[in-house]
């Protein structure tokens, strides 16, 4: 995922920021649904504040998905018609 202002896939609101030196982890909720939470990693020098609303774009080559009930990784292949849950 990456931040973008140009035609984002969706928007999020930043709820928490964790500084990890070279990176920041942004704990966000999607706008329009408080049930959808996600973490976005950005460069550590990014100027972002809690409560800020950001546009998010997705690079499917770098997506990691997890089943919310089992916490198992979901194998994701952008070209496949069906995905599978695997032990990770």
PDB file of N, CA, C and O in Angstrom:
ATOM      1  N   UNK A   1       0.842  -1.168   0.000  1.00  0.00           N
ATOM      2  CA  UNK A   1       0.000   0.000   0.000  1.00  0.00           C
ATOM      3  C   UNK A   1       0.885   1.228   0.000  1.00  0.00           C
ATOM      4  O   UNK A   1       1.996   1.228   0.530  1.00  0.00           O
ATOM      5  N   UNK A   2       0.367   2.256  -0.601  1.00  0.00           N
ATOM      6  CA  UNK A   2       1.095   3.513  -0.573  1.00  0.00           C
ATOM      7  C   UNK A   2       0.102   4.665  -0.491  1.00  0.00           C
ATOM      8  O   UNK A   2      -1.053   4.552  -0.903  1.00  0.00           O
ATOM      9  N   UNK A   3       0.583   5.763   0.050  1.00  0.00           N
ATOM     10  CA  UNK A   3      -0.242   6.949   0.163  1.00  0.00           C
ATOM     11  C   UNK A   3      -0.321   7.627  -1.193  1.00  0.00           C
ATOM     12  O   UNK A   3       0.667   7.692  -1.925  1.00  0.00           O
ATOM     13  N   UNK A   4      -1.501   8.131  -1.521  1.00  0.00           N
ATOM     14  CA  UNK A   4      -1.676   8.835  -2.786  1.00  0.00           C
ATOM     15  C   UNK A   4      -2.832   9.813  -2.671  1.00  0.00           C
ATOM     16  O   UNK A   4      -3.779   9.596  -1.916  1.00  0.00           O
ATOM     17  N   UNK A   5      -2.738  10.873  -3.419  1.00  0.00           N
ATOM     18  CA  UNK A   5      -3.850  11.814  -3.519  1.00  0.00           C
ATOM     19  C   UNK A   5      -4.545  11.665  -4.864  1.00  0.00           C
ATOM     20  O   UNK A   5      -5.653  12.167  -5.056  1.00  0.00           O
ATOM     21  N   UNK A   6      -3.896  10.974  -5.793  1.00  0.00           N
ATOM     22  CA  UNK A   6      -4.418  10.812  -7.146  1.00  0.00           C
ATOM     23  C   UNK A   6      -5.198   9.508  -7.280  1.00  0.00           C
ATOM     24  O   UNK A   6      -4.604   8.434  -7.372  1.00  0.00           O
ATOM     25  N   UNK A   7      -6.512   9.600  -7.293  1.00  0.00           N
ATOM     26  CA  UNK A   7      -7.382   8.451  -7.531  1.00  0.00           C
ATOM     27  C   UNK A   7      -7.096   7.255  -6.604  1.00  0.00           C
ATOM     28  O   UNK A   7      -6.806   6.166  -7.100  1.00  0.00           O
ATOM     29  N   UNK A   8      -7.169   7.428  -5.273  1.00  0.00           N
ATOM     30  CA  UNK A   8      -6.896   6.312  -4.353  1.00  0.00           C
ATOM     31  C   UNK A   8      -7.987   5.248  -4.415  1.00  0.00           C
ATOM     32  O   UNK A   8      -9.126   5.530  -4.787  1.00  0.00           O
ATOM     33  N   UNK A   9      -7.616   4.009  -4.042  1.00  0.00           N
ATOM     34  CA  UNK A   9      -8.591   2.911  -3.962  1.00  0.00           C
ATOM     35  C   UNK A   9      -9.596   3.176  -2.852  1.00  0.00           C
ATOM     36  O   UNK A   9     -10.785   2.892  -2.997  1.00  0.00           O
ATOM     37  N   UNK A  10      -9.102   3.732  -1.723  1.00  0.00           N
ATOM     38  CA  UNK A  10      -9.979   4.056  -0.600  1.00  0.00           C
ATOM     39  C   UNK A  10      -9.270   5.054   0.311  1.00  0.00           C
ATOM     40  O   UNK A  10      -8.094   5.363   0.118  1.00  0.00           O
ATOM     41  N   UNK A  11     -10.007   5.557   1.311  1.00  0.00           N
ATOM     42  CA  UNK A  11      -9.465   6.521   2.264  1.00  0.00           C
ATOM     43  C   UNK A  11      -9.493   5.917   3.671  1.00  0.00           C
ATOM     44  O   UNK A  11     -10.355   5.106   4.006  1.00  0.00           O
ATOM     45  N   UNK A  12      -8.520   6.344   4.478  1.00  0.00           N
ATOM     46  CA  UNK A  12      -8.431   5.894   5.868  1.00  0.00           C
ATOM     47  C   UNK A  12      -8.231   7.101   6.774  1.00  0.00           C
ATOM     48  O   UNK A  12      -7.857   8.187   6.333  1.00  0.00           O
ATOM     49  N   UNK A  13      -8.497   6.869   8.063  1.00  0.00           N
ATOM     50  CA  UNK A  13      -8.177   7.857   9.094  1.00  0.00           C
ATOM     51  C   UNK A  13      -7.146   7.240  10.019  1.00  0.00           C
ATOM     52  O   UNK A  13      -7.315   6.109  10.473  1.00  0.00           O
ATOM     53  N   UNK A  14      -6.074   7.975  10.304  1.00  0.00           N
ATOM     54  CA  UNK A  14      -4.991   7.494  11.154  1.00  0.00           C
ATOM     55  C   UNK A  14      -5.431   7.541  12.612  1.00  0.00           C
ATOM     56  O   UNK A  14      -5.840   8.592  13.107  1.00  0.00           O
ATOM     57  N   UNK A  15      -5.346   6.389  13.309  1.00  0.00           N
ATOM     58  CA  UNK A  15      -5.720   6.310  14.718  1.00  0.00           C
ATOM     59  C   UNK A  15      -4.510   6.274  15.651  1.00  0.00           C
ATOM     60  O   UNK A  15      -4.593   6.740  16.788  1.00  0.00           O
ATOM     61  N   UNK A  16      -3.387   5.724  15.179  1.00  0.00           N
ATOM     62  CA  UNK A  16      -2.191   5.579  16.001  1.00  0.00           C
ATOM     63  C   UNK A  16      -0.983   5.555  15.082  1.00  0.00           C
ATOM     64  O   UNK A  16      -1.054   5.018  13.977  1.00  0.00           O
ATOM     65  N   UNK A  17       0.120   6.128  15.526  1.00  0.00           N
ATOM     66  CA  UNK A  17       1.371   6.125  14.760  1.00  0.00           C
ATOM     67  C   UNK A  17       2.452   5.504  15.616  1.00  0.00           C
ATOM     68  O   UNK A  17       2.660   5.914  16.758  1.00  0.00           O
ATOM     69  N   UNK A  18       3.149   4.508  15.066  1.00  0.00           N
ATOM     70  CA  UNK A  18       4.254   3.851  15.757  1.00  0.00           C
ATOM     71  C   UNK A  18       5.535   4.137  14.976  1.00  0.00           C
ATOM     72  O   UNK A  18       5.673   3.723  13.824  1.00  0.00           O
ATOM     73  N   UNK A  19       6.470   4.846  15.609  1.00  0.00           N
ATOM     74  CA  UNK A  19       7.733   5.183  14.962  1.00  0.00           C
ATOM     75  C   UNK A  19       8.729   4.046  15.158  1.00  0.00           C
ATOM     76  O   UNK A  19       8.996   3.629  16.285  1.00  0.00           O
ATOM     77  N   UNK A  20       9.279   3.548  14.045  1.00  0.00           N
ATOM     78  CA  UNK A  20      10.230   2.443  14.087  1.00  0.00           C
ATOM     79  C   UNK A  20      11.566   2.844  13.460  1.00  0.00           C
ATOM     80  O   UNK A  20      12.221   2.015  12.829  1.00  0.00           O
ATOM     81  N   UNK A  21      11.967   4.071  13.621  1.00  0.00           N
ATOM     82  CA  UNK A  21      13.220   4.535  13.034  1.00  0.00           C
ATOM     83  C   UNK A  21      13.036   4.905  11.581  1.00  0.00           C
ATOM     84  O   UNK A  21      12.537   5.986  11.270  1.00  0.00           O
ATOM     85  N   UNK A  22      13.439   4.004  10.675  1.00  0.00           N
ATOM     86  CA  UNK A  22      13.355   4.280   9.239  1.00  0.00           C
ATOM     87  C   UNK A  22      11.922   4.255   8.721  1.00  0.00           C
ATOM     88  O   UNK A  22      11.654   4.767   7.634  1.00  0.00           O
ATOM     89  N   UNK A  23      10.993   3.667   9.482  1.00  0.00           N
ATOM     90  CA  UNK A  23       9.596   3.523   9.049  1.00  0.00           C
ATOM     91  C   UNK A  23       8.640   4.028  10.122  1.00  0.00           C
ATOM     92  O   UNK A  23       8.991   4.121  11.298  1.00  0.00           O
ATOM     93  N   UNK A  24       7.432   4.349   9.692  1.00  0.00           N
ATOM     94  CA  UNK A  24       6.303   4.593  10.582  1.00  0.00           C
ATOM     95  C   UNK A  24       5.245   3.554  10.276  1.00  0.00           C
ATOM     96  O   UNK A  24       4.998   3.255   9.107  1.00  0.00           O
ATOM     97  N   UNK A  25       4.616   2.999  11.294  1.00  0.00           N
ATOM     98  CA  UNK A  25       3.441   2.160  11.098  1.00  0.00           C
ATOM     99  C   UNK A  25       2.227   2.999  11.446  1.00  0.00           C
ATOM    100  O   UNK A  25       2.124   3.540  12.547  1.00  0.00           O
ATOM    101  N   UNK A  26       1.308   3.102  10.496  1.00  0.00           N
ATOM    102  CA  UNK A  26       0.083   3.861  10.687  1.00  0.00           C
ATOM    103  C   UNK A  26      -1.055   2.887  10.923  1.00  0.00           C
ATOM    104  O   UNK A  26      -1.398   2.106  10.035  1.00  0.00           O
ATOM    105  N   UNK A  27      -1.641   2.924  12.105  1.00  0.00           N
ATOM    106  CA  UNK A  27      -2.792   2.080  12.425  1.00  0.00           C
ATOM    107  C   UNK A  27      -4.030   2.899  12.062  1.00  0.00           C
ATOM    108  O   UNK A  27      -4.278   3.960  12.635  1.00  0.00           O
ATOM    109  N   UNK A  28      -4.795   2.395  11.111  1.00  0.00           N
ATOM    110  CA  UNK A  28      -5.869   3.179  10.497  1.00  0.00           C
ATOM    111  C   UNK A  28      -7.200   2.434  10.509  1.00  0.00           C
ATOM    112  O   UNK A  28      -7.260   1.221  10.708  1.00  0.00           O
ATOM    113  N   UNK A  29      -8.261   3.202  10.290  1.00  0.00           N
ATOM    114  CA  UNK A  29      -9.577   2.612  10.014  1.00  0.00           C
ATOM    115  C   UNK A  29     -10.036   3.169   8.672  1.00  0.00           C
ATOM    116  O   UNK A  29      -9.765   4.321   8.332  1.00  0.00           O
ATOM    117  N   UNK A  30     -10.732   2.330   7.922  1.00  0.00           N
ATOM    118  CA  UNK A  30     -11.247   2.793   6.639  1.00  0.00           C
ATOM    119  C   UNK A  30     -12.409   3.737   6.896  1.00  0.00           C
ATOM    120  O   UNK A  30     -13.183   3.538   7.833  1.00  0.00           O
ATOM    121  N   UNK A  31     -12.529   4.754   6.074  1.00  0.00           N
ATOM    122  CA  UNK A  31     -13.634   5.692   6.217  1.00  0.00           C
ATOM    123  C   UNK A  31     -14.899   5.043   5.686  1.00  0.00           C
ATOM    124  O   UNK A  31     -14.887   4.406   4.632  1.00  0.00           O
ATOM    125  N   UNK A  32     -15.971   5.205   6.408  1.00  0.00           N
ATOM    126  CA  UNK A  32     -17.242   4.611   6.015  1.00  0.00           C
ATOM    127  C   UNK A  32     -17.504   3.291   6.722  1.00  0.00           C
ATOM    128  O   UNK A  32     -18.614   2.764   6.647  1.00  0.00           O
ATOM    129  N   UNK A  33     -16.508   2.747   7.405  1.00  0.00           N
ATOM    130  CA  UNK A  33     -16.693   1.493   8.139  1.00  0.00           C
ATOM    131  C   UNK A  33     -15.644   1.401   9.235  1.00  0.00           C
ATOM    132  O   UNK A  33     -14.464   1.196   8.953  1.00  0.00           O
ATOM    133  N   UNK A  34     -16.068   1.550  10.480  1.00  0.00           N
ATOM    134  CA  UNK A  34     -15.115   1.477  11.591  1.00  0.00           C
ATOM    135  C   UNK A  34     -14.663   0.047  11.863  1.00  0.00           C
ATOM    136  O   UNK A  34     -13.736  -0.159  12.645  1.00  0.00           O
ATOM    137  N   UNK A  35     -15.296  -0.950  11.236  1.00  0.00           N
ATOM    138  CA  UNK A  35     -14.919  -2.344  11.444  1.00  0.00           C
ATOM    139  C   UNK A  35     -13.686  -2.750  10.651  1.00  0.00           C
ATOM    140  O   UNK A  35     -13.079  -3.779  10.948  1.00  0.00           O
ATOM    141  N   UNK A  36     -13.305  -1.973   9.659  1.00  0.00           N
ATOM    142  CA  UNK A  36     -12.172  -2.322   8.810  1.00  0.00           C
ATOM    143  C   UNK A  36     -10.929  -1.584   9.293  1.00  0.00           C
ATOM    144  O   UNK A  36     -10.832  -0.364   9.163  1.00  0.00           O
ATOM    145  N   UNK A  37      -9.978  -2.334   9.852  1.00  0.00           N
ATOM    146  CA  UNK A  37      -8.730  -1.765  10.358  1.00  0.00           C
ATOM    147  C   UNK A  37      -7.581  -2.261   9.505  1.00  0.00           C
ATOM    148  O   UNK A  37      -7.631  -3.368   8.969  1.00  0.00           O
ATOM    149  N   UNK A  38      -6.549  -1.451   9.378  1.00  0.00           N
ATOM    150  CA  UNK A  38      -5.365  -1.893   8.661  1.00  0.00           C
ATOM    151  C   UNK A  38      -4.158  -1.112   9.137  1.00  0.00           C
ATOM    152  O   UNK A  38      -4.280  -0.053   9.753  1.00  0.00           O
ATOM    153  N   UNK A  39      -2.977  -1.664   8.836  1.00  0.00           N
ATOM    154  CA  UNK A  39      -1.711  -1.028   9.184  1.00  0.00           C
ATOM    155  C   UNK A  39      -0.978  -0.725   7.892  1.00  0.00           C
ATOM    156  O   UNK A  39      -0.839  -1.585   7.023  1.00  0.00           O
ATOM    157  N   UNK A  40      -0.511   0.510   7.779  1.00  0.00           N
ATOM    158  CA  UNK A  40       0.218   0.953   6.595  1.00  0.00           C
ATOM    159  C   UNK A  40       1.620   1.368   7.026  1.00  0.00           C
ATOM    160  O   UNK A  40       1.777   2.159   7.955  1.00  0.00           O
ATOM    161  N   UNK A  41       2.641   0.834   6.352  1.00  0.00           N
ATOM    162  CA  UNK A  41       4.023   1.220   6.643  1.00  0.00           C
ATOM    163  C   UNK A  41       4.446   2.301   5.648  1.00  0.00           C
ATOM    164  O   UNK A  41       4.305   2.139   4.436  1.00  0.00           O
ATOM    165  N   UNK A  42       4.963   3.401   6.182  1.00  0.00           N
ATOM    166  CA  UNK A  42       5.446   4.503   5.348  1.00  0.00           C
ATOM    167  C   UNK A  42       6.847   4.891   5.809  1.00  0.00           C
ATOM    168  O   UNK A  42       7.298   4.449   6.866  1.00  0.00           O
ATOM    169  N   UNK A  43       7.534   5.713   5.023  1.00  0.00           N
ATOM    170  CA  UNK A  43       8.871   6.170   5.380  1.00  0.00           C
ATOM    171  C   UNK A  43       8.835   6.968   6.673  1.00  0.00           C
ATOM    172  O   UNK A  43       7.884   7.708   6.926  1.00  0.00           O
ATOM    173  N   UNK A  44       9.869   6.819   7.488  1.00  0.00           N
ATOM    174  CA  UNK A  44       9.916   7.424   8.812  1.00  0.00           C
ATOM    175  C   UNK A  44       9.891   8.937   8.840  1.00  0.00           C
ATOM    176  O   UNK A  44       9.507   9.525   9.851  1.00  0.00           O
ATOM    177  N   UNK A  45      10.290   9.582   7.755  1.00  0.00           N
ATOM    178  CA  UNK A  45      10.288  11.047   7.729  1.00  0.00           C
ATOM    179  C   UNK A  45       8.959  11.632   7.250  1.00  0.00           C
ATOM    180  O   UNK A  45       8.841  12.849   7.107  1.00  0.00           O
ATOM    181  N   UNK A  46       7.960  10.788   7.002  1.00  0.00           N
ATOM    182  CA  UNK A  46       6.642  11.260   6.552  1.00  0.00           C
ATOM    183  C   UNK A  46       5.990  12.115   7.631  1.00  0.00           C
ATOM    184  O   UNK A  46       6.044  11.773   8.812  1.00  0.00           O
ATOM    185  N   UNK A  47       5.384  13.206   7.239  1.00  0.00           N
ATOM    186  CA  UNK A  47       4.700  14.122   8.165  1.00  0.00           C
ATOM    187  C   UNK A  47       3.219  13.781   8.182  1.00  0.00           C
ATOM    188  O   UNK A  47       2.451  14.258   7.346  1.00  0.00           O
ATOM    189  N   UNK A  48       2.824  12.945   9.148  1.00  0.00           N
ATOM    190  CA  UNK A  48       1.443  12.471   9.257  1.00  0.00           C
ATOM    191  C   UNK A  48       1.014  12.618  10.708  1.00  0.00           C
ATOM    192  O   UNK A  48       1.810  12.382  11.617  1.00  0.00           O
ATOM    193  N   UNK A  49      -0.242  13.006  10.934  1.00  0.00           N
ATOM    194  CA  UNK A  49      -0.758  13.224  12.278  1.00  0.00           C
ATOM    195  C   UNK A  49      -1.938  12.296  12.563  1.00  0.00           C
ATOM    196  O   UNK A  49      -2.658  11.888  11.652  1.00  0.00           O
ATOM    197  N   UNK A  50      -2.121  11.972  13.831  1.00  0.00           N
ATOM    198  CA  UNK A  50      -3.289  11.200  14.253  1.00  0.00           C
ATOM    199  C   UNK A  50      -4.544  11.998  13.874  1.00  0.00           C
ATOM    200  O   UNK A  50      -4.605  13.210  14.082  1.00  0.00           O
ATOM    201  N   UNK A  51      -5.529  11.310  13.323  1.00  0.00           N
ATOM    202  CA  UNK A  51      -6.756  11.945  12.876  1.00  0.00           C
ATOM    203  C   UNK A  51      -6.729  12.369  11.417  1.00  0.00           C
ATOM    204  O   UNK A  51      -7.765  12.709  10.845  1.00  0.00           O
ATOM    205  N   UNK A  52      -5.546  12.351  10.813  1.00  0.00           N
ATOM    206  CA  UNK A  52      -5.422  12.740   9.409  1.00  0.00           C
ATOM    207  C   UNK A  52      -6.095  11.710   8.514  1.00  0.00           C
ATOM    208  O   UNK A  52      -6.037  10.511   8.786  1.00  0.00           O
ATOM    209  N   UNK A  53      -6.728  12.176   7.455  1.00  0.00           N
ATOM    210  CA  UNK A  53      -7.355  11.293   6.473  1.00  0.00           C
ATOM    211  C   UNK A  53      -6.454  11.208   5.256  1.00  0.00           C
ATOM    212  O   UNK A  53      -6.013  12.223   4.717  1.00  0.00           O
ATOM    213  N   UNK A  54      -6.183   9.961   4.827  1.00  0.00           N
ATOM    214  CA  UNK A  54      -5.235   9.707   3.757  1.00  0.00           C
ATOM    215  C   UNK A  54      -5.853   8.860   2.660  1.00  0.00           C
ATOM    216  O   UNK A  54      -6.712   8.021   2.930  1.00  0.00           O
ATOM    217  N   UNK A  55      -5.424   9.073   1.431  1.00  0.00           N
ATOM    218  CA  UNK A  55      -5.795   8.212   0.317  1.00  0.00           C
ATOM    219  C   UNK A  55      -4.805   7.067   0.223  1.00  0.00           C
ATOM    220  O   UNK A  55      -3.600   7.275   0.361  1.00  0.00           O
ATOM    221  N   UNK A  56      -5.300   5.863  -0.009  1.00  0.00           N
ATOM    222  CA  UNK A  56      -4.461   4.667  -0.078  1.00  0.00           C
ATOM    223  C   UNK A  56      -4.610   4.011  -1.443  1.00  0.00           C
ATOM    224  O   UNK A  56      -5.719   3.827  -1.945  1.00  0.00           O
ATOM    225  N   UNK A  57      -3.483   3.666  -2.027  1.00  0.00           N
ATOM    226  CA  UNK A  57      -3.445   2.891  -3.263  1.00  0.00           C
ATOM    227  C   UNK A  57      -2.805   1.546  -2.934  1.00  0.00           C
ATOM    228  O   UNK A  57      -2.007   1.456  -2.001  1.00  0.00           O
ATOM    229  N   UNK A  58      -3.138   0.519  -3.672  1.00  0.00           N
ATOM    230  CA  UNK A  58      -2.658  -0.836  -3.370  1.00  0.00           C
ATOM    231  C   UNK A  58      -1.791  -1.346  -4.509  1.00  0.00           C
ATOM    232  O   UNK A  58      -2.187  -1.318  -5.675  1.00  0.00           O
ATOM    233  N   UNK A  59      -0.601  -1.813  -4.149  1.00  0.00           N
ATOM    234  CA  UNK A  59       0.267  -2.515  -5.080  1.00  0.00           C
ATOM    235  C   UNK A  59       0.081  -4.000  -4.780  1.00  0.00           C
ATOM    236  O   UNK A  59       0.630  -4.502  -3.798  1.00  0.00           O
ATOM    237  N   UNK A  60      -0.673  -4.701  -5.596  1.00  0.00           N
ATOM    238  CA  UNK A  60      -1.040  -6.092  -5.316  1.00  0.00           C
ATOM    239  C   UNK A  60       0.163  -7.027  -5.204  1.00  0.00           C
ATOM    240  O   UNK A  60       0.038  -8.125  -4.662  1.00  0.00           O
ATOM    241  N   UNK A  61       1.305  -6.614  -5.699  1.00  0.00           N
ATOM    242  CA  UNK A  61       2.513  -7.437  -5.593  1.00  0.00           C
ATOM    243  C   UNK A  61       3.019  -7.509  -4.154  1.00  0.00           C
ATOM    244  O   UNK A  61       3.765  -8.424  -3.808  1.00  0.00           O
ATOM    245  N   UNK A  62       2.619  -6.549  -3.310  1.00  0.00           N
ATOM    246  CA  UNK A  62       3.158  -6.456  -1.955  1.00  0.00           C
ATOM    247  C   UNK A  62       2.084  -6.534  -0.875  1.00  0.00           C
ATOM    248  O   UNK A  62       2.283  -6.009   0.221  1.00  0.00           O
ATOM    249  N   UNK A  63       0.963  -7.169  -1.153  1.00  0.00           N
ATOM    250  CA  UNK A  63      -0.131  -7.283  -0.194  1.00  0.00           C
ATOM    251  C   UNK A  63       0.016  -8.562   0.628  1.00  0.00           C
ATOM    252  O   UNK A  63       0.299  -9.630   0.085  1.00  0.00           O
ATOM    253  N   UNK A  64      -0.180  -8.443   1.948  1.00  0.00           N
ATOM    254  CA  UNK A  64      -0.195  -9.592   2.853  1.00  0.00           C
ATOM    255  C   UNK A  64      -1.562  -9.596   3.542  1.00  0.00           C
ATOM    256  O   UNK A  64      -1.893  -8.656   4.264  1.00  0.00           O
ATOM    257  N   UNK A  65      -2.347 -10.638   3.324  1.00  0.00           N
ATOM    258  CA  UNK A  65      -3.695 -10.733   3.882  1.00  0.00           C
ATOM    259  C   UNK A  65      -3.756 -11.840   4.921  1.00  0.00           C
ATOM    260  O   UNK A  65      -3.083 -12.863   4.794  1.00  0.00           O
ATOM    261  N   UNK A  66      -4.580 -11.625   5.964  1.00  0.00           N
ATOM    262  CA  UNK A  66      -4.742 -12.605   7.027  1.00  0.00           C
ATOM    263  C   UNK A  66      -6.220 -12.798   7.309  1.00  0.00           C
ATOM    264  O   UNK A  66      -6.997 -11.845   7.262  1.00  0.00           O
ATOM    265  N   UNK A  67      -6.609 -14.037   7.604  1.00  0.00           N
ATOM    266  CA  UNK A  67      -7.973 -14.365   7.977  1.00  0.00           C
ATOM    267  C   UNK A  67      -8.221 -13.819   9.381  1.00  0.00           C
ATOM    268  O   UNK A  67      -7.464 -14.132  10.299  1.00  0.00           O
ATOM    269  N   UNK A  68      -9.260 -13.013   9.565  1.00  0.00           N
ATOM    270  CA  UNK A  68      -9.515 -12.378  10.863  1.00  0.00           C
ATOM    271  C   UNK A  68      -9.942 -13.362  11.941  1.00  0.00           C
ATOM    272  O   UNK A  68      -9.782 -13.076  13.127  1.00  0.00           O
ATOM    273  N   UNK A  69     -10.481 -14.515  11.555  1.00  0.00           N
ATOM    274  CA  UNK A  69     -10.915 -15.499  12.551  1.00  0.00           C
ATOM    275  C   UNK A  69      -9.792 -16.446  12.971  1.00  0.00           C
ATOM    276  O   UNK A  69      -9.679 -16.790  14.148  1.00  0.00           O
ATOM    277  N   UNK A  70      -8.969 -16.866  12.022  1.00  0.00           N
ATOM    278  CA  UNK A  70      -7.924 -17.862  12.321  1.00  0.00           C
ATOM    279  C   UNK A  70      -6.524 -17.247  12.417  1.00  0.00           C
ATOM    280  O   UNK A  70      -5.599 -17.897  12.903  1.00  0.00           O
ATOM    281  N   UNK A  71      -6.363 -16.023  11.969  1.00  0.00           N
ATOM    282  CA  UNK A  71      -5.074 -15.328  11.905  1.00  0.00           C
ATOM    283  C   UNK A  71      -4.095 -15.969  10.926  1.00  0.00           C
ATOM    284  O   UNK A  71      -2.916 -15.615  10.915  1.00  0.00           O
ATOM    285  N   UNK A  72      -4.562 -16.898  10.110  1.00  0.00           N
ATOM    286  CA  UNK A  72      -3.701 -17.528   9.112  1.00  0.00           C
ATOM    287  C   UNK A  72      -3.562 -16.619   7.904  1.00  0.00           C
ATOM    288  O   UNK A  72      -4.469 -15.864   7.556  1.00  0.00           O
ATOM    289  N   UNK A  73      -2.395 -16.716   7.275  1.00  0.00           N
ATOM    290  CA  UNK A  73      -2.130 -15.922   6.083  1.00  0.00           C
ATOM    291  C   UNK A  73      -2.980 -16.430   4.927  1.00  0.00           C
ATOM    292  O   UNK A  73      -3.145 -17.638   4.757  1.00  0.00           O
ATOM    293  N   UNK A  74      -3.513 -15.523   4.142  1.00  0.00           N
ATOM    294  CA  UNK A  74      -4.258 -15.874   2.940  1.00  0.00           C
ATOM    295  C   UNK A  74      -3.319 -15.700   1.766  1.00  0.00           C
ATOM    296  O   UNK A  74      -2.846 -14.596   1.494  1.00  0.00           O
ATOM    297  N   UNK A  75      -3.049 -16.802   1.066  1.00  0.00           N
ATOM    298  CA  UNK A  75      -2.196 -16.721  -0.117  1.00  0.00           C
ATOM    299  C   UNK A  75      -2.941 -15.929  -1.176  1.00  0.00           C
ATOM    300  O   UNK A  75      -4.075 -16.259  -1.524  1.00  0.00           O
ATOM    301  N   UNK A  76      -2.308 -14.891  -1.683  1.00  0.00           N
ATOM    302  CA  UNK A  76      -2.974 -14.016  -2.645  1.00  0.00           C
ATOM    303  C   UNK A  76      -2.198 -14.006  -3.947  1.00  0.00           C
ATOM    304  O   UNK A  76      -1.018 -13.658  -3.977  1.00  0.00           O
ATOM    305  N   UNK A  77      -2.862 -14.385  -5.011  1.00  0.00           N
ATOM    306  CA  UNK A  77      -2.304 -14.333  -6.358  1.00  0.00           C
ATOM    307  C   UNK A  77      -3.250 -13.480  -7.186  1.00  0.00           C
ATOM    308  O   UNK A  77      -4.389 -13.877  -7.435  1.00  0.00           O
ATOM    309  N   UNK A  78      -2.792 -12.320  -7.612  1.00  0.00           N
ATOM    310  CA  UNK A  78      -3.653 -11.378  -8.341  1.00  0.00           C
ATOM    311  C   UNK A  78      -4.253 -11.983  -9.598  1.00  0.00           C
ATOM    312  O   UNK A  78      -5.268 -11.489 -10.088  1.00  0.00           O
ATOM    313  N   UNK A  79      -3.646 -13.052 -10.141  1.00  0.00           N
ATOM    314  CA  UNK A  79      -4.134 -13.663 -11.375  1.00  0.00           C
ATOM    315  C   UNK A  79      -5.063 -14.858 -11.132  1.00  0.00           C
ATOM    316  O   UNK A  79      -5.703 -15.344 -12.065  1.00  0.00           O
ATOM    317  N   UNK A  80      -5.139 -15.332  -9.886  1.00  0.00           N
ATOM    318  CA  UNK A  80      -5.959 -16.506  -9.586  1.00  0.00           C
ATOM    319  C   UNK A  80      -7.418 -16.109  -9.382  1.00  0.00           C
ATOM    320  O   UNK A  80      -7.714 -15.003  -8.931  1.00  0.00           O
ATOM    321  N   UNK A  81      -8.323 -17.026  -9.718  1.00  0.00           N
ATOM    322  CA  UNK A  81      -9.748 -16.766  -9.516  1.00  0.00           C
ATOM    323  C   UNK A  81     -10.162 -17.031  -8.079  1.00  0.00           C
ATOM    324  O   UNK A  81     -11.116 -16.426  -7.591  1.00  0.00           O
ATOM    325  N   UNK A  82      -9.452 -17.936  -7.385  1.00  0.00           N
ATOM    326  CA  UNK A  82      -9.796 -18.292  -6.012  1.00  0.00           C
ATOM    327  C   UNK A  82      -8.537 -18.255  -5.167  1.00  0.00           C
ATOM    328  O   UNK A  82      -7.472 -18.683  -5.614  1.00  0.00           O
ATOM    329  N   UNK A  83      -8.652 -17.744  -3.943  1.00  0.00           N
ATOM    330  CA  UNK A  83      -7.505 -17.660  -3.027  1.00  0.00           C
ATOM    331  C   UNK A  83      -7.635 -18.760  -1.984  1.00  0.00           C
ATOM    332  O   UNK A  83      -8.718 -19.311  -1.790  1.00  0.00           O
ATOM    333  N   UNK A  84      -6.524 -19.084  -1.305  1.00  0.00           N
ATOM    334  CA  UNK A  84      -6.567 -20.121  -0.287  1.00  0.00           C
ATOM    335  C   UNK A  84      -5.937 -19.629   1.003  1.00  0.00           C
ATOM    336  O   UNK A  84      -5.027 -18.800   0.987  1.00  0.00           O
ATOM    337  N   UNK A  85      -6.432 -20.150   2.128  1.00  0.00           N
ATOM    338  CA  UNK A  85      -5.868 -19.839   3.434  1.00  0.00           C
ATOM    339  C   UNK A  85      -4.838 -20.916   3.741  1.00  0.00           C
ATOM    340  O   UNK A  85      -5.120 -22.109   3.632  1.00  0.00           O
ATOM    341  N   UNK A  86      -3.626 -20.478   4.133  1.00  0.00           N
ATOM    342  CA  UNK A  86      -2.567 -21.440   4.422  1.00  0.00           C
ATOM    343  C   UNK A  86      -1.981 -21.129   5.793  1.00  0.00           C
ATOM    344  O   UNK A  86      -2.114 -20.014   6.296  1.00  0.00           O
ATOM    345  N   UNK A  87      -1.339 -22.113   6.387  1.00  0.00           N
ATOM    346  CA  UNK A  87      -0.636 -21.895   7.658  1.00  0.00           C
ATOM    347  C   UNK A  87       0.613 -21.076   7.393  1.00  0.00           C
ATOM    348  O   UNK A  87       1.350 -21.327   6.439  1.00  0.00           O
ATOM    349  N   UNK A  88       0.833 -20.119   8.229  1.00  0.00           N
ATOM    350  CA  UNK A  88       2.037 -19.294   8.065  1.00  0.00           C
ATOM    351  C   UNK A  88       2.798 -19.218   9.362  1.00  0.00           C
ATOM    352  O   UNK A  88       3.842 -18.569   9.429  1.00  0.00           O
TER     353      UNK A  88
END
